[in-house]
Amino acid sequence: MKKLLALAAVAGGVFFVIKRNKDAKAEADLWREATAPAETAVSPNGSTPAKASSDAARNN
């Protein structure tokens, strides 16, 4: 009985470590995606600048 309890405790510890590592990897991936440079240019106030060529043609 003691061996079975010890085995269950070890298995629980292993599963806990695996889950913790998966969660840490997911958080790291999310952080990396959130802090990646933007694909488009962004002005300091947070808005994206207008495209001069296509917007100028539409406004005429």
N, C-alpha and C positions, 0 to 999 in steps of 0.2 A: 504494500500500500504506500509506503514511504517513497519507493522508487517511482511509482506512478505519479505521485504528487510532485516529486522533484522534476520528472519529465514534463509535466504540464506547466510547471513554473518556468522551466527553460524555454519551452515552446512559446509561451506567452511573452517572455522577454525578447525572443527572436522576432516574433511578429510585431512587437512594439517598436523595435529598432528599425525594421523594414518600413513600417508605416511612417515613422518619423523621418526617415531618409527620403521617402517619396514626397512627403509634404514639404521638406526643405528644398528639394529639387523643383517642385512646382512653384514655390514662392520665389526661388531664384530666377526661374524662367519668366515669371510674371514681372518681377522687378527689372530684369534685363529688357523685356519688351516695353515697359513703361518708361524707361530711361533712355531708350534708343533715340538717336537723332531722327528728327522728322524728315520725311521724304520731300516735303515742300518747304519753301522758305517761310519763316514766321517772323513777323516784326516784333520788337521788344514789348509791345502792348498786348501781344497774344493773338492779334488778328492776322490772317494771311493777306499778303499784298495782292492787289488786282493784277491780272496779266495785261500788259499794255497793248500788245498787238491784237489779240482777239477782242478785248473789250472796246477798243477804239473803233474797230470795224463795225461792231454791233451798235454803237452809239450814233453813227452817222446816218 
